[in-house]
Amino acid sequence: MIFEETYRPLLAQLRAEGLYRRNFGCVEVELAAVASRTGVRGEKLRETHGDRLGSFLNCSGDSSIERLVTEPLDLVCVATPDDRHFAAARRALQAGKHVLIEKPSVLRLQELDELQSLARQRGVLAKVVYHKLADPDHKKLRTHVVDGTLRHINNGYCSLLEPKQISGQQFAEWIDGRNPGTYVAVHYIKLIDFTFGSSLPGGARLARIGATGQRGLVGPAEGSTWDSVQLQLIYRYSDGREAAFDIHTSWVTPDNFPGYVEQEVQFRFDNGVWSAHQRKRGVEVTVEERTPISMKYTPNHHYNAAFVEPWNERSQRGYGLEVIRRFFEEVAFVEFGGPADERTHRLREMSDLAYNDLSADRPTVAAVQALEAILQRHAAGQPGCMVSVNDSLGGLVLRAPGAVEPAILYPNPV
Ligand SMILES: NC(=O)c1ccc[n+]([C@@H]2O[C@H](COP(=O)([O-])OP(=O)(O)OC[C@H]3O[C@@H](n4cnc5c(N)ncnc54)[C@H](O)[C@@H]3O)[C@@H](O)[C@H]2O)c1
């Protein structure tokens, strides 16, 4: 899905136009190879878009990634289901390729440690895509925070509700034992952490994580597959004040819902309130026999949409593509942005970018790892667990109600 929505149109544009910036010149970009489970989609892609993407190697099966990385590639983008990001990204980094991973980067800090260390050893970039950070509304929110217009966040809520077709069709192959929080709450976990937390000097730091959820639609009521999840993140400032965020997610919203994804946020500061409806951005459209199933009443044309430009060219654009293009620019800058003996300096400059580098994804992965562990305990008959971050016993420490012994999910500092 995400390949079709964002990578494919971007790769077609890059092949047609090249990638240009004054500091690295014009760089040719070509899709050299794809890897997938069965190869069927790769074949279809060749048929439908081969004229725009060129000839590429189509690898499939258990050793598809092994085969892919033997090609002379500069970078690899990983868009497998989230519990299969780690193996693919590790193999690509081992082979010395720059890597971009779809969100969430990985599910455990132990995996993140390994990828970070491989990227350092091999001298390549290892990054993750969070397109919400490139949404103009969120850029403005962060600008207000950085400029001190909005001061000291105290609490907030976010909701992101996906239609039933996601759990019932799109992800049916890998959904067993999974939850919608890991997959979509992570958009807001990152937005909160990046905007109010770890990217800011003196920003709040993640302190505790709690979660609960509902079962019974996607799987059995006592099973381990979740319909909806409510996550709470508690952040702490160095002066002892705290901030709390509730993130509600679901993948069982009716398919005839007016928008593709219901998304809403509210953030409350010492001196202000920010409320945003990410779906109702001002356009409402109705078309007989199309809305709201094949076309939605309240589209978001800023994320990603196909247009006829005023100069009559067809285009596809939006921040969903922009954020991936930016990664290509970062790689081009490292490889072609100056003399070879200054590459290390350029690599460091790009790795220091907190919005997408894996080294800055630690609080987000910590929240995801805690969420998964809490839901797993819940499904095993132990609801109400809480995970603390960087306490005296370890980086991620899970405590169950009534249990004496805590479980250390991750021993080192987050
Ligand atoms: N940024 C966003 O808004 C957004 C939206 C949707 C999905 N995503 C992310 O993109 C990723 C993929 O989601 P999707 O909806 O595109 O899924 P999808 O099911 O449409 O595609 C997954 C692809 O991975 C391939 N695959 C699965 N296991 C593999 C393996 N072991 N080796 C090689 N290939 C394998 C499948 O063949 C398939 O082509 C997920 O991490 C998801 O979180 C991001």
The ligand as an SDF file (V2000), in Angstrom:
LIG
                    3D

 44 48  0  0  0  0  0  0  0  0999 V2000
    3.5570    6.2700    6.4530 N   0  0  0  0  0  0  0  0  0  0  0  0
    2.3240    5.7960    6.4030 C   0  0  0  0  0  0  0  0  0  0  0  0
    1.3260    6.4860    6.5280 O   0  0  0  0  0  0  0  0  0  0  0  0
    2.1240    4.3560    6.1840 C   0  0  0  0  0  0  0  0  0  0  0  0
    0.9210    3.9190    5.6620 C   0  0  0  0  0  0  0  0  0  0  0  0
    0.7870    2.5680    5.4620 C   0  0  0  0  0  0  0  0  0  0  0  0
    1.7990    1.7210    5.8150 C   0  0  0  0  0  0  0  0  0  0  0  0
    2.9500    2.1840    6.3490 N   0  0  0  0  0  0  0  0  0  0  0  0
    4.0180    1.2800    6.7910 C   0  0  0  0  0  0  0  0  0  0  0  0
    4.5370    0.6250    5.6420 O   0  0  0  0  0  0  0  0  0  0  0  0
    4.8350   -0.7310    5.9570 C   0  0  0  0  0  0  0  0  0  0  0  0
    4.1170   -1.6230    4.9700 C   0  0  0  0  0  0  0  0  0  0  0  0
    2.7330   -1.3940    5.0660 O   0  0  0  0  0  0  0  0  0  0  0  0
    1.7940   -1.5800    3.7950 P   0  0  0  0  0  0  0  0  0  0  0  0
    0.4620   -1.0870    4.2010 O   0  0  0  0  0  0  0  0  0  0  0  0
    2.4010   -0.9870    2.5940 O   0  0  0  0  0  0  0  0  0  0  0  0
    1.7840   -3.1810    3.7230 O   0  0  0  0  0  0  0  0  0  0  0  0
    1.4870   -4.1640    2.5030 P   0  0  0  0  0  0  0  0  0  0  0  0
    1.0060   -5.4170    3.1170 O   0  0  0  0  0  0  0  0  0  0  0  0
    0.6580   -3.4860    1.4590 O   0  0  0  0  0  0  0  0  0  0  0  0
    2.9280   -4.4210    1.8590 O   0  0  0  0  0  0  0  0  0  0  0  0
    3.9270   -5.1140    2.5280 C   0  0  0  0  0  0  0  0  0  0  0  0
    4.9170   -5.6510    1.5060 C   0  0  0  0  0  0  0  0  0  0  0  0
    5.9700   -6.3210    2.2200 O   0  0  0  0  0  0  0  0  0  0  0  0
    6.2930   -7.5170    1.5300 C   0  0  0  0  0  0  0  0  0  0  0  0
    6.8720   -8.4670    2.4820 N   0  0  0  0  0  0  0  0  0  0  0  0
    6.2910   -9.0360    3.5610 C   0  0  0  0  0  0  0  0  0  0  0  0
    7.1570   -9.8390    4.2060 N   0  0  0  0  0  0  0  0  0  0  0  0
    8.3250   -9.7600    3.5170 C   0  0  0  0  0  0  0  0  0  0  0  0
    9.5920  -10.3520    3.6890 C   0  0  0  0  0  0  0  0  0  0  0  0
    9.8330  -11.1540    4.7290 N   0  0  0  0  0  0  0  0  0  0  0  0
   10.5600  -10.0640    2.7970 N   0  0  0  0  0  0  0  0  0  0  0  0
   10.3070   -9.2350    1.7470 C   0  0  0  0  0  0  0  0  0  0  0  0
    9.1340   -8.6400    1.5430 N   0  0  0  0  0  0  0  0  0  0  0  0
    8.1450   -8.8980    2.4100 C   0  0  0  0  0  0  0  0  0  0  0  0
    4.9830   -8.0030    0.9530 C   0  0  0  0  0  0  0  0  0  0  0  0
    5.2480   -8.8850   -0.1400 O   0  0  0  0  0  0  0  0  0  0  0  0
    4.3420   -6.6790    0.5220 C   0  0  0  0  0  0  0  0  0  0  0  0
    4.7490   -6.3250   -0.7820 O   0  0  0  0  0  0  0  0  0  0  0  0
    4.4160   -0.9360    7.4140 C   0  0  0  0  0  0  0  0  0  0  0  0
    5.5460   -0.7920    8.2270 O   0  0  0  0  0  0  0  0  0  0  0  0
    3.4740    0.2030    7.6990 C   0  0  0  0  0  0  0  0  0  0  0  0
    3.5320    0.6260    9.0520 O   0  0  0  0  0  0  0  0  0  0  0  0
    3.1310    3.4880    6.5080 C   0  0  0  0  0  0  0  0  0  0  0  0
  1  2  1  0
  2  3  2  0
  2  4  1  0
  4  5  1  0
  4 44  2  0
  5  6  2  0
  6  7  1  0
  7  8  2  0
  8  9  1  0
  8 44  1  0
  9 10  1  0
  9 42  1  0
 10 11  1  0
 11 12  1  0
 11 40  1  0
 12 13  1  0
 13 14  1  0
 14 15  2  0
 14 16  1  0
 14 17  1  0
 17 18  1  0
 18 19  2  0
 18 20  1  0
 18 21  1  0
 21 22  1  0
 22 23  1  0
 23 24  1  0
 23 38  1  0
 24 25  1  0
 25 26  1  0
 25 36  1  0
 26 27  1  0
 26 35  1  0
 27 28  2  0
 28 29  1  0
 29 30  1  0
 29 35  2  0
 30 31  1  0
 30 32  2  0
 32 33  1  0
 33 34  2  0
 34 35  1  0
 36 37  1  0
 36 38  1  0
 38 39  1  0
 40 41  1  0
 40 42  1  0
 42 43  1  0
M  CHG  2   8   1  16  -1
M  END
$$$$
